Amino acid sequence: MVRPLILFSLTFILTSHHACHAEPGSFLKKENRWFTGEEALTIAHNILSFQSDLGGWPKNISTTERPYKGDRKNLKPTYDNGATTDELRFLARIFNATKKPIFKAAFDHGLSYILKGQYSNGGWPQFHPPGKGYHRHITFNDNAMVRILEFLREIHTKEIYQFVSKAHQTQTKNAFEKGIDCILKCQIQLNGRRTAWCAQHDEKDFQPQSGRSYELISLSGSESVGIVRLLMSIKSPSSEMINAIESAIDWFESSQLIGIRLLTLNAPKTPRGRDKIVVNDKNAPPLWARFYSLKSSRPMFVDRDGIPKDHLADIGYERRNGYAWYGTWPQRLIEHEYPAWKKRRQKN
């Protein structure tokens, strides 16, 4: 029922001359009345044209700028890299503003794609059907699963989604609870101590798993932050959730790297014209590595050959400069958000 409606809508968008150089999420702060206008309708129909037959949207491509004119079989839907969730948020906003059935039908189709992708144990792969590669693993990489759970919680808690059927409302609530349970089961324990999470975990036994050749089994200094924020956002956390949060904070504090600074230098003779180096600097703010070895708890840097190295300088130019190996991801969490969370708990 959904696909014919969406294909019919293309007669509208092909006559439009508006160019919308932004992603769906950038329009979500617009006032409700904006969603009744021509620009919003153009964007919405562009978004519809990129919706795959399975219900989701592809990644790393603008779904708002112009209509999709390629072969529909080439649309590969995913939950990765921010895809699908913001398209659905946009469709919810424009359906509420216009009450056009085409937008609700597309929203329901996309929501079903998300719900169908959840494993029975609560996790999500990068896309559905998951295939047999590393994409099948429970995916925290780039906050994929956290974003899905945040979206599903919105549906059964926010007024904007009152148009969603009671059956889907119940499904999203159950899916969220199963997802949180999965997160707790994935938290890595070392020497009897809960620590953080890997960027991806096995879809059957929850064990940490590798992703791409340079994304080995590890403790993630980046993805673990989004997971902890999600757990802290739960109003009445269980004792297991509280333990998971506090253990992860302890791990973040023990894993910060003091006395070094990441610099990007001009390097005219290199392919990118710049190069990243690490220098000693006692006045530098703390850094965290993207990956920590489960065996040594030390930072780990990996080239496309899959061989872990101890220092950023040990890997080749392309990966050294083409990946976020260091960051300040947990800093605000430790300094501001966690203390505020503790105060809220004490008041309650």
Secondary structure as the mmCIF struct_conf table of DSSP 4:
data_model
#
loop_
_struct_conf.conf_type_id
_struct_conf.id
_struct_conf.beg_label_comp_id
_struct_conf.beg_label_asym_id
_struct_conf.beg_label_seq_id
_struct_conf.end_label_comp_id
_struct_conf.end_label_asym_id
_struct_conf.end_label_seq_id
HELX_RH_AL_P HELX_RH_AL_P1 VAL A 2 ILE A 13
TURN_TY1_P TURN_TY1_P1 LEU A 14 THR A 15
BEND BEND1 ALA A 22 ALA A 22
HELX_RH_3T_P HELX_RH_3T_P1 PRO A 24 PHE A 27
TURN_TY1_P TURN_TY1_P2 LEU A 28 LYS A 29
BEND BEND2 LYS A 30 LYS A 30
HELX_RH_3T_P HELX_RH_3T_P2 ASN A 32 THR A 36
BEND BEND3 GLY A 37 GLY A 37
HELX_RH_AL_P HELX_RH_AL_P2 GLU A 38 PHE A 50
TURN_TY1_P TURN_TY1_P3 ASP A 53 LEU A 54
BEND BEND4 GLY A 55 GLY A 55
STRN STRN1 TRP A 57 TRP A 57
BEND BEND5 LYS A 59 ILE A 61
BEND BEND6 THR A 63 ARG A 66
BEND BEND7 GLY A 70 GLY A 70
HELX_RH_3T_P HELX_RH_3T_P3 ARG A 72 ASN A 74
STRN STRN2 THR A 78 THR A 78
BEND BEND8 TYR A 79 TYR A 79
HELX_RH_3T_P HELX_RH_3T_P4 ASP A 80 GLY A 82
TURN_TY1_P TURN_TY1_P4 ALA A 83 THR A 84
HELX_RH_AL_P HELX_RH_AL_P3 THR A 85 THR A 98
HELX_RH_AL_P HELX_RH_AL_P4 PRO A 101 GLY A 117
TURN_TY1_P TURN_TY1_P5 SER A 120 ASN A 121
BEND BEND9 GLY A 122 GLY A 122
BEND BEND10 GLN A 126 PRO A 129
BEND BEND11 LYS A 132 GLY A 133
HELX_RH_3T_P HELX_RH_3T_P5 TYR A 134 ARG A 136
BEND BEND12 HIS A 137 HIS A 137
STRN STRN3 ILE A 138 THR A 139
HELX_RH_3T_P HELX_RH_3T_P6 ASN A 141 ASN A 143
HELX_RH_AL_P HELX_RH_AL_P5 ALA A 144 THR A 157
HELX_RH_3T_P HELX_RH_3T_P7 GLU A 159 TYR A 161
TURN_TY1_P TURN_TY1_P6 GLN A 162 PHE A 163
BEND BEND13 VAL A 164 VAL A 164
HELX_RH_AL_P HELX_RH_AL_P6 LYS A 166 CYS A 186
BEND BEND14 GLN A 187 GLN A 187
STRN STRN4 GLN A 189 LEU A 190
TURN_TY1_P TURN_TY1_P7 ASN A 191 GLY A 192
STRN STRN5 ARG A 193 ARG A 194
BEND BEND15 ALA A 199 ALA A 199
STRN STRN6 GLN A 200 HIS A 201
TURN_TY1_P TURN_TY1_P8 GLU A 203 ASP A 205
STRN STRN7 PRO A 208 PRO A 208
BEND BEND16 ARG A 212 ARG A 212
TURN_TY1_P TURN_TY1_P9 SER A 213 TYR A 214
BEND BEND17 ILE A 217 ILE A 217
STRN STRN8 LEU A 219 SER A 220
TURN_TY1_P TURN_TY1_P10 GLY A 221 SER A 222
HELX_RH_AL_P HELX_RH_AL_P7 GLU A 223 MET A 232
TURN_TY1_P TURN_TY1_P11 SER A 233 SER A 233
BEND BEND18 LYS A 235 SER A 236
HELX_RH_AL_P HELX_RH_AL_P8 SER A 239 SER A 255
STRN STRN9 LEU A 257 LEU A 257
BEND BEND19 GLY A 259 GLY A 259
STRN STRN10 ILE A 260 ASN A 266
TURN_TY1_P TURN_TY1_P12 PRO A 268 LYS A 269
BEND BEND20 THR A 270 THR A 270
TURN_TY1_P TURN_TY1_P13 PRO A 271 ARG A 272
BEND BEND21 GLY A 273 GLY A 273
STRN STRN11 ARG A 274 ASN A 280
TURN_TY1_P TURN_TY1_P14 LYS A 282 ASN A 283
BEND BEND22 ALA A 284 ALA A 284
HELX_LH_PP_P HELX_LH_PP_P1 PRO A 285 PRO A 286
STRN STRN12 LEU A 287 LEU A 287
STRN STRN13 TRP A 288 ALA A 289
BEND BEND23 ARG A 290 ARG A 290
STRN STRN14 PHE A 291 TYR A 292
TURN_TY1_P TURN_TY1_P15 LEU A 294 SER A 296
STRN STRN15 PRO A 299 PRO A 299
STRN STRN16 PHE A 301 VAL A 302
TURN_TY1_P TURN_TY1_P16 ARG A 304 ASP A 305
STRN STRN17 PRO A 308 LYS A 309
BEND BEND24 ASP A 310 HIS A 311
HELX_RH_3T_P HELX_RH_3T_P8 LEU A 312 ASP A 314
BEND BEND25 ILE A 315 ILE A 315
HELX_RH_AL_P HELX_RH_AL_P9 TYR A 317 ASN A 321
BEND BEND26 GLY A 322 TYR A 323
STRN STRN18 TYR A 326 GLY A 327
TURN_TY1_P TURN_TY1_P17 TRP A 329 PRO A 330
HELX_RH_AL_P HELX_RH_AL_P10 GLN A 331 ARG A 332
HELX_RH_PI_P HELX_RH_PI_P1 LEU A 333 GLU A 337
HELX_RH_AL_P HELX_RH_AL_P11 TYR A 338 LYS A 347
#
